[in-house]
Amino acid sequence: MEKPDVRELIRAEGFRFDKSLGQNFVFDGNLLGAIAADAGVCADDTVVEIGTGAGTLTAALAERAGRVISFEVDERLRDILSLSLQGRENVEVVFRDVLRMKDAEISEITGGKPFRVVANLPYCVTSPMIMRFVESTLPVTGITVMVQKEVADRLCAAPATPDYAAVTLAVKIFGDAVVTRTVSRKMFLPPPNVDSAVVRIDRVAGRLAGENAALIKKLVRAGFAMRRKTLVNNLCAALSLPREKAEAAVVAAGFSPMVRGETLSLDGYVALSHAVERVTEGVI
């Protein structure tokens, strides 16, 4: 299939990039193909793309996937996409905001089948969009996103490092994250002020099977609520626990009373959840 000159289409349509939507498009065919490859997309896959843009990544995904469903919020791109994706029979563009949609609405569009999420995310919605899928009930098998480099570092950070955050653990609960490549700001039009990176997150089914997942997520939020305070202090505030009980739970989980929440791994928070349950039940 002959590939249209998308940059020429944009110029011909007089399209103006909307800074408020974080519109930074990629046109390099080698990079777009590499992102689709990084995502592990194959012919049997359904891919949900977030942010169709000018359709360049959409087209690269369509060459590998069985079906691509791409969500876009900017209605001004309709005419450009009708040309840039012309002849792509396995592509459907949906002009809706995924952040405002319920899981059931997305499931109706995807036919309830498992799918991969792939996106060149606007920096302004990066964290909300990632959390929208890692915490959903949808059958997401993996998420590959191009994000601001510092966000990529945060998603893949190790405990007790400056980049380690609650979102790191939220992603860890969903699956395993790895940076597959860094991308210079020069690869975008218009170029942003920072470099980007591609992060692939492969789902690990049942990672918290048999555990109190709701409590673990609550403890993670508590642990990072005030980074300068000890985990004991944060537990007192978040769970309304008397200090002696919060301290007993932290010690029973195998940690010092002076430990801070950002030093615990996911396994550490699982151990803490067991200890908190025992404390609240009066066992400790």
C-alpha positions as CSV (number, residue, x, y, z in Angstrom):
1,M,0.0,0.0,0.0
2,E,1.4,3.4,-1.0
3,K,1.9,5.5,2.1
4,P,0.6,9.1,2.0
5,D,2.8,12.0,2.9
6,V,1.1,12.8,6.2
7,R,3.0,16.0,6.8
8,E,1.8,17.3,3.4
9,L,-1.8,16.4,4.3
10,I,-1.4,18.4,7.5
11,R,-0.1,21.4,5.6
12,A,-2.8,21.1,3.0
13,E,-5.6,21.0,5.6
14,G,-4.1,24.0,7.4
15,F,-4.1,22.0,10.6
16,R,-2.7,23.8,13.7
17,F,-1.3,21.8,16.6
18,D,-3.2,22.3,19.8
19,K,-0.8,22.8,22.7
20,S,-3.6,22.2,25.3
21,L,-4.1,18.7,23.8
22,G,-0.4,17.9,24.0
23,Q,-0.2,17.2,20.2
24,N,3.3,16.2,19.2
25,F,3.2,13.9,16.2
26,V,5.8,11.4,15.0
27,F,6.4,10.8,11.2
28,D,9.6,8.7,11.1
29,G,8.6,5.4,9.6
30,N,11.5,3.4,11.2
31,L,10.6,4.7,14.7
32,L,6.9,4.0,14.2
33,G,7.6,0.5,13.1
34,A,10.0,0.0,16.0
35,I,7.3,1.1,18.5
36,A,4.8,-1.4,17.0
37,A,7.5,-4.1,17.3
38,D,8.3,-3.1,20.9
39,A,4.7,-3.6,21.7
40,G,4.9,-7.2,20.5
41,V,1.9,-6.7,18.2
42,C,1.1,-9.7,15.9
43,A,-1.5,-10.6,13.4
44,D,-3.9,-12.2,16.0
45,D,-3.9,-9.1,18.2
46,T,-6.5,-6.4,18.7
47,V,-4.8,-3.1,19.5
48,V,-6.4,-0.2,21.3
49,E,-4.5,3.0,20.4
50,I,-5.0,6.1,22.5
51,G,-4.5,9.3,20.5
52,T,-4.8,8.7,16.8
53,G,-3.1,12.0,15.9
54,A,-2.4,12.1,12.2
55,G,-2.6,8.3,12.0
56,T,1.1,7.6,11.6
57,L,1.4,5.1,14.5
58,T,-2.0,3.8,13.7
59,A,-0.8,2.8,10.2
60,A,2.3,1.1,11.6
61,L,0.2,-0.9,14.1
62,A,-2.3,-1.8,11.3
63,E,0.5,-3.4,9.4
64,R,1.1,-5.9,12.2
65,A,-2.2,-6.2,14.0
66,G,-5.4,-8.0,13.1
67,R,-7.5,-5.1,14.3
68,V,-6.7,-1.5,15.5
69,I,-9.3,0.6,17.4
70,S,-7.9,4.1,17.8
71,F,-9.4,6.7,20.1
72,E,-9.0,10.4,19.3
73,V,-10.5,13.5,21.0
74,D,-9.7,16.1,18.3
75,E,-12.5,16.2,15.7
76,R,-10.4,18.5,13.5
77,L,-8.4,15.4,12.4
78,R,-11.3,13.7,10.7
79,D,-10.4,14.7,7.2
80,I,-6.7,14.1,7.6
81,L,-7.3,10.6,9.0
82,S,-9.8,9.8,6.2
83,L,-6.8,10.2,3.9
84,S,-3.9,9.0,5.9
85,L,-5.7,5.8,6.9
86,Q,-7.4,5.3,3.5
87,G,-7.5,1.6,2.6
88,R,-6.7,0.4,6.1
89,E,-9.7,-2.0,6.4
90,N,-8.6,-3.2,9.9
91,V,-8.6,0.2,11.4
92,E,-11.5,1.9,13.2
93,V,-11.2,5.5,14.6
94,V,-13.5,6.4,17.5
95,F,-13.8,10.1,18.3
96,R,-14.3,9.8,22.0
97,D,-12.3,10.5,25.2
98,V,-11.3,7.2,26.8
99,L,-10.9,8.9,30.2
100,R,-14.6,9.7,30.1
101,M,-15.7,6.2,29.1
102,K,-16.7,3.3,31.3
103,D,-15.1,-0.1,31.0
104,A,-18.4,-1.5,29.6
105,E,-18.4,1.1,26.8
106,I,-14.9,0.2,25.7
107,S,-15.7,-3.5,26.0
108,E,-18.7,-3.1,23.7
109,I,-16.4,-1.5,21.0
110,T,-13.7,-4.1,21.4
111,G,-16.1,-7.0,21.4
112,G,-15.0,-8.0,24.9
113,K,-11.9,-9.6,23.5
114,P,-8.4,-9.2,25.0
115,F,-6.4,-6.3,23.6
116,R,-3.1,-4.5,23.8
117,V,-2.9,-0.8,24.5
118,V,-0.4,1.3,22.5
119,A,-0.1,5.0,22.6
120,N,2.0,8.1,22.0
121,L,0.5,9.8,25.0
122,P,0.2,13.6,25.5
123,Y,2.3,14.5,28.5
124,C,-0.7,16.2,30.2
125,V,-2.7,12.9,30.5
126,T,0.1,10.3,30.8
127,S,-0.5,9.2,34.4
128,P,-4.3,9.3,34.3
129,M,-4.3,7.3,31.1
130,I,-1.9,4.6,32.3
131,M,-3.9,4.3,35.6
132,R,-7.1,4.1,33.6
133,F,-6.0,0.8,32.1
134,V,-3.9,-0.8,34.8
135,E,-6.7,-0.4,37.3
136,S,-9.6,-1.3,34.9
137,T,-11.6,-4.6,34.7
138,L,-10.8,-4.8,30.9
139,P,-8.9,-7.8,29.5
140,V,-5.7,-5.7,28.7
141,T,-2.8,-8.0,28.0
142,G,-0.2,-5.3,27.8
143,I,0.4,-1.6,27.6
144,T,3.1,0.1,25.5
145,V,3.4,3.9,25.7
146,M,5.7,6.6,24.6
147,V,5.9,9.0,27.5
148,Q,8.1,11.8,28.8
149,K,11.5,10.3,29.8
150,E,11.2,11.2,33.4
151,V,7.8,9.5,33.6
152,A,9.3,6.4,32.0
153,D,12.0,6.4,34.7
154,R,9.2,6.6,37.3
155,L,7.2,3.7,35.9
156,C,10.3,1.4,36.0
157,A,12.0,2.7,39.1
158,A,13.4,0.5,41.9
159,P,12.5,1.0,45.6
160,A,14.4,3.6,47.6
161,T,15.3,5.6,44.5
162,P,14.2,9.2,43.8
163,D,11.9,8.1,40.9
164,Y,10.1,5.4,42.9
165,A,6.5,6.4,43.4
166,A,3.0,5.1,44.0
167,V,2.4,4.9,40.2
168,T,5.5,2.5,40.1
169,L,3.7,0.1,42.4
170,A,0.4,0.5,40.6
171,V,2.1,-0.6,37.4
172,K,3.9,-3.4,39.2
173,I,0.6,-4.8,40.5
174,F,-0.6,-4.9,36.9
175,G,2.7,-6.3,35.4
176,D,6.3,-5.9,34.6
177,A,7.6,-2.6,33.0
178,V,10.7,-2.0,30.9
179,V,12.0,0.9,28.9
180,T,12.5,-0.4,25.3
181,R,14.0,2.7,23.8
182,T,14.6,6.4,24.3
183,V,13.3,8.9,21.7
184,S,14.9,12.3,21.0
185,R,12.6,15.3,21.1
186,K,13.8,16.0,17.6
187,M,11.6,13.1,16.4
188,F,8.4,15.0,17.1
189,L,6.5,17.7,15.3
190,P,6.3,20.2,16.9
191,P,9.3,19.2,19.1
192,P,8.5,19.1,22.9
193,N,10.9,20.5,25.5
194,V,12.0,17.1,26.7
195,D,13.0,13.7,25.4
196,S,10.7,10.7,25.5
197,A,11.0,6.9,26.1
198,V,8.9,3.9,25.1
199,V,7.8,1.7,28.0
200,R,6.3,-1.7,27.6
201,I,4.3,-3.2,30.5
202,D,3.4,-6.9,30.2
203,R,0.5,-8.0,32.3
204,V,1.2,-10.7,35.0
205,A,-2.1,-12.3,35.6
206,G,-3.0,-13.0,39.2
207,R,-0.1,-11.1,40.7
208,L,-2.1,-10.4,43.9
209,A,-4.2,-13.6,43.7
210,G,-5.4,-14.5,47.2
211,E,-4.3,-11.2,48.6
212,N,-6.3,-8.3,49.9
213,A,-5.7,-6.1,46.8
214,A,-7.8,-3.2,48.0
215,L,-5.9,-3.0,51.3
216,I,-2.5,-3.3,49.5
217,K,-3.4,-0.4,47.2
218,K,-4.6,1.7,50.2
219,L,-1.3,1.0,52.0
220,V,0.7,2.0,48.9
221,R,-1.2,5.3,48.7
222,A,-0.6,5.8,52.4
223,G,3.1,5.0,52.1
224,F,3.7,7.7,49.5
225,A,1.2,10.3,50.9
226,M,3.9,12.2,52.7
227,R,7.4,11.1,51.5
228,R,9.3,12.9,54.3
229,K,7.3,11.1,57.0
230,T,7.9,7.6,58.3
231,L,5.6,4.8,57.2
232,V,4.2,4.6,60.8
233,N,3.1,8.2,60.7
234,N,1.5,7.8,57.3
235,L,-0.4,4.7,58.5
236,C,-1.7,6.5,61.5
237,A,-3.1,9.3,59.2
238,A,-4.4,7.0,56.5
239,L,-5.9,4.2,58.5
240,S,-6.7,6.1,61.7
241,L,-4.6,3.6,63.6
242,P,-3.2,4.4,67.1
243,R,0.5,4.9,66.8
244,E,1.3,1.8,68.8
245,K,-0.7,-0.4,66.5
246,A,0.8,1.2,63.3
247,E,4.2,0.6,64.7
248,A,3.4,-3.0,65.7
249,A,2.2,-3.7,62.1
250,V,5.4,-2.2,60.6
251,V,7.6,-4.3,62.9
252,A,5.6,-7.4,62.4
253,A,6.0,-7.0,58.6
254,G,9.8,-7.1,59.2
255,F,10.7,-3.4,59.0
256,S,12.2,-0.8,61.3
257,P,9.7,1.6,62.9
258,M,11.6,4.4,61.2
259,V,11.2,2.9,57.7
260,R,9.7,5.1,55.0
261,G,7.1,4.0,52.5
262,E,9.2,4.6,49.4
263,T,11.7,1.9,50.5
264,L,9.2,-1.0,50.4
265,S,8.8,-3.3,47.3
266,L,5.5,-4.7,46.3
267,D,6.3,-7.8,48.4
268,G,7.0,-5.5,51.3
269,Y,3.5,-4.0,51.0
270,V,2.0,-7.5,50.7
271,A,3.7,-8.4,54.0
272,L,2.5,-5.1,55.5
273,S,-1.1,-5.9,54.5
274,H,-0.9,-9.2,56.4
275,A,0.5,-7.5,59.5
276,V,-2.2,-4.7,59.4
277,E,-4.9,-7.3,59.1
278,R,-3.5,-9.1,62.2
279,V,-3.2,-5.9,64.1
280,T,-6.8,-4.8,63.3
281,E,-8.1,-8.2,64.3
282,G,-6.3,-8.0,67.6
283,V,-4.0,-11.0,66.8
284,I,-0.9,-8.8,67.3
